Amino acid sequence: MSGTGDAFKRLKKTVDDNADKGRGLVAKAAQAAKKATGGAHDDKIDRGAGAATEYLRKRARKNRE
């Protein structure tokens, strides 16, 4: 289980170091998901992308302080 914890810590550090770039990737992933589902789940995709973008925005802000 410690391997999972270490991987999560590395992932979190990578997100922290690249939060601004990650927001663009979230938007691209959301667009791809909308296209793949034919618009059937746009509301759910938008909520998920919004939550991820807000998280990344907070991480980026915290890193600048």
Secondary structure, 3 states (H helix, E strand, C coil): CHHHHHHHHHHHHHHHHCHHHHHHHHHHHHHHHHHHHCCCCHHHHHHHHHHHHHHHHHHHHHHHC
